[in-house]
C-alpha cells in the first residue's frame, strides 16, 4: 500500500467479490464503528444527490474517483472499505437499477480519526471491472 504522501492513484484497489449476488443485503453487513459508518452514510448521501461541504471534504484533494462513466484524478484491510450499493434511476417511462461494488481506499492520516477521508473511490457497476486502457478509458478521463 502506498504511503499517505503518494497521490490518490497509488491507492487503487482492484475490486473482487466472493459472490455473484450484487444486491445489498444489510443482514450480511459487518457492523462498522461510528466514524466508518458516518463515512458510508456521507458517501451514500452523495450518491443520492445530497451534497454538503462536509460530505465533499470526505475526499482528499488528490482523491481519484473511478466509475463506469468517469475517471477523475487530481491528485491493508484497515485501509479499505468496500460495500455494495444499489441505485434506481427513474427515467420515464423506464426504471433502471444499477448494483455496484464500491471500494474506498482511505487516507492513512485519518483512518483512526472521527472524520475519515477517501484517497480512491472505485465504483464497479453490475459486476464489471472497468479497464484503465484503450479508447474507453481515454474518453472517461476526458
PyMOL commands that set and color helices and strands:
alter all, ss='L'
color gray80, all
select helices_A, chain A and resi 8-11+26-28+34-47+53-56+77-79+134-141
alter helices_A, ss='H'
color red, helices_A
select strands_A, chain A and resi 59-66+71-73+80-91+94-106+118-125
alter strands_A, ss='S'
color yellow, strands_A
deselect
rebuild
show_as cartoon
